[in-house]
């Protein structure tokens, strides 16, 4: 996979996402698929009420169409691994879509229950595992920045489920500011695209760069002030497929670094809940942690830029370590 091919793949995905966005956003607006803002959220967010949501449909459709088109041009595109990636992307996207649909269209504020979401996520994760086990599949975990591996054997299926569900929900938690997830996920997917090239897994690299290009295209509409939100439709899908990418390039634990923003957001919620239950006191002004910085006086744009920077540094350092 050459540099020209990489740039072409990203560009095609970017343009297609932009075109789909131009077509879909007015439709979402006409259908009144507007975001509802939770009462306990920051006061500044209330003005975002009514902004079209379920925008994940824009880049999910773009990614799948781009991959199918590329499969006619490059023979190595449609493999068991990329098919699994698209199943995870579409499967988690459907769960998110159902959740969004129940909230936005059916006006039931809670959407899917946590048990319903978890059940759907587990089913898709197990399906992905068994599809991968049809071919050669390693059950080892590599410790980042070392050559040391741990073979966890049959426990790997539990790890895979935990990884996909965990990061799916982590990205979902992070999706609270205009452009935050779109920007950090662009960086993360591009990083795993580079790892695909390093390990000569060109099918995986191409998929990762297609997603990165789609997220850049989505940023055209999602940067502050956002014209559309990705909703659970997009965030659950991105988190699940990002976790699957880390599994396929056998850099599972490295996702804790490349996805440091998602880890940080999730830990802030866990710390807040634990502290409040044990002591009755809150560590942060509000969680996830991006809300803490908002209530501390940071502008939304400043938080997003800083978090993008953290994501970029967390992605570039491991890559430099790998190639040096």
N, C-alpha and C positions, 0 to 999 in steps of 0.2 A: 504494500500500500504506500504509494508515493506521497510527497508533500502536496503535489497538484491534486491528487485524488482526495486527500484529506480536506483541502480547502474547498474543492468542488462539492463534496458531500455536505459540509457545513453550510455552504452558500445555498445549495438547493433546498435544504431543510429550512433554513432561515427564510428564504423567499416564499416557500410554500406556506409556512406558518403565518407569515405576514398577510398573504392573500386570503387564507382561511379566516384569519382574525377580522379582516376588513368585511368579510361576508357574514360571519357569525355574530359579531358583537351587536350590530343593529337588530338582528333577529332576537337575541337574548333580551335586548332592551324592549322590543315590542311585546315580547311574551311576558315582560315584567318579572324576569328571573333575577330579582334584585337581592343583594346581600342584606340580611338582617344583622344588626349590631347588638351584641349582648349588653345589657344594662350595666353590668359591673365593670365593663371595659373602660379605658381612658375616655374622658369627655370629648377629646379632639376627634375620636373615631366616629362619633355619632353622625357627623356630616357625610360620612361615607355610605350611610344607609341608602339602599336603592341602587348602588352600583352593580351592574350585571355580574353574576357569579357563574360557576360551572364553566369557567373559561378553560379549564383543563381539556375540554373537548377540542379546543383549537389545536393545542400541540400534540395531544394523543393521536388525533386523526392524521396530523401532519407526519408524525413519526412513522406510523404504520404504513401510510401511503408511500412515503419516501423509501422505506425499507423494501416494500414490494416492487417499486419501480427500479431500485438499485439491483434487485435480485435478477432482473432481466439483463442487466449490463455486466454485473460481476458475479461469476459463478459461486464464489465463496461466501456470498452474503447470507443465503438461507441455509443455515445449518441447524443441528439440534439445539445448539446453544442460543442462537439468535431467535429461534422459534420459542424456546423457553422464556427468553427475555420479553418477547412480545406477548406471550400468554400472561406473564406476571404483570406487565404494564397494563394490558387490557383488563385482566381480572381485578386487580386492585383499583383500576379506574372505574370499573362497573360498581364496585362496593361504594366508592366515593360518590359516584353519580347517584346511586340510590339514596344515599344519605342526604345529598344536596337536594334531590328531587322531593323527598319527603318534607324537608324543611322549607324549601323555597316555593314549591308548587302546591303541595298539600297543606302547607301552613301548620305543620306539626313541629314545634320548636326543637324537640329532642332528636329528630331524625331516627336513624337506626340505633338500636340499643348497643351498648358496648359488647354484649355477648353476641349479638348478631354480626357485628363487624368482625369480632375476633374469630367467630366460626368461619366466616367467609375467607378471611385472611389465611387461616390454618389450612383450609381445603386447597386453596391455590398453592400455598407453600409446599404441601405434601405432594400435590400433582407435579409441581416443578421438580421436586426431589426424585420422584420415581421416573420421570422423563430423563433426567440426567443420569440416573443409574442404569439406563438402558445401554449406555456406552461406558468407556473408561472414566472412572470418577474417583478422585482421591478424597479421603476423609481426614486429611491432615490440616493443621492450622500452622501458619508460619508466623513466628514472632517478628514483628517489624524491626528492621535495621539489624537483623541477625540472620544466620543460616539455620537456626534452630527451629525444628518443627515438632509438633505434637500430634500424634495420630489418635483421634478420639473415637474412631471406629463407628459402632452403631449409634453412638450418641449424636453423631453428626446430623441426623435428621431432626433431632430436637434443637440443635444449634441453628440449623437452617431456618426452622420455623420461628425461633426466637429472633433471629437476625432480621428476617423479612418483616415480621410483625413490628418489632421494635423500631426499626428505622422508618417504616411506613408511618407509624404514629409520631415519631420524632420530627419528621419533616412536616407533618400535619400541624404539630404544635408550633413550629417555627413560622408557619405561614400566617403572620399577623400584621406585617407592614408591607407597603407597596414596594414590589420589586425584590424583597428580601430573599425569598426562596428561589425565585427565577434567577437571580444573580448568583447565589451560592451554588445552586445546582448546575448552572452553566460551568462553573469552575470545577466542581466535583466530577461531572461526567467527562469533561475534557481531560482531567487528570487520569481517569481510568481508561480513556481512549489512548493516552500516551502509554500507559502500562500494557494495553493490548498490542501496541506497536512494538514495545520493547520485548515482549514475550512472543512476538510473531503470531498473535491471535488476531488476525486481520478482520475476521467476522465480528468479533467483539469490539474491536477498535472502531469499526465502521458504525456499529450500532451506537456506541457511546458518543461519537462525533455527530451523528444524526440528532441525538437528543440534545447535545450542546447547542447545535445550530437552531433547533426548534425553540430552545429556551431563550436564546438571543432574540429570535423573532417575537416571542411572547413578551419580552421586555419592552418592545415598542409600545405595547398597550398596557403593561402592568407597572411601569415606572410611575412614580408620584407626579401628578395625581393620576391614579390608576383608572383606566377606562373599563377594566374588567378584572375580576379576581379569579384565580384558578379554582378555588373551592376545594372541597375534599376530593372531587373528581380528579384534580391534578396532583394535589400534594400526597395523597395516599399512594397513587401510582408511581410518582417519582421516588418516594422513599423505598417502596418495595423493590423497584427495578434497580435502584442504586445498590441496595444490599445484595441483590442477585449478581450484579456486575462484579462486586468485590469477591464473591464466591467463585465466579467463573475464571477470574484472573489469579485466583488463589492468593489474594491479599486481603482476606476477610478482616483481620484485626486492624489493618491499615486504615480501614474506613473510620475507625475511632479518631484518627488524626485528620484525614481528608474531610470527614464529616464533623469536625470539631464543633462547628456552630450548632448543628442539630443535637449533638451530645450535650453541649452547654445549656441549650434551651431545655432539654428534657431533665437534666440534673437539677436545674433551678426549680422546676416544678416539684420534683421528688423531695428536694431539701425543704421547700416551703411547706409542703403537706406534712412531712415528718416532724418538722419543728413545731408547727401549729398543733398537731395532735399530741405531742409530748410536753410542750411547754406553754401552749396557748399564745405563743409569740411568732411573728413573721420575720423571716430573714430579709426578704425583699419587699419592696413597696407593692409589687404586683408581679405575677409570673404568667407566662414565660418571661425570661429575663429581659427581652427587648422592651417589655412594658415597664420594667423597673427603671430603665434608662430614660424612657419617655417621661415618667413621673418625676425623674431627677432633673428634668429640664433640657434634655437633649432633643434636638429636632428629629423628626422621623427620618429625614434625608441623611443626617449625620450618623444615626444608628445603622442605617442600611449600608452606607459607605464603609464604616468601620468594620461591620460584620463581613462585608465582601472582602475587605483587606485581610481579615483573619482567615477567611476561607482560602484566599489565594496563597497566602504564606504557608498555610497548613497543607496545601496541595503541592506547591513547588518544591518545598524542602525534601520530602520523600523522593520525588522524581530526581532531583539533583543528586541525592545520596545514591540512588539506583544506578545512575549513568556514570558517576565519577569512579 
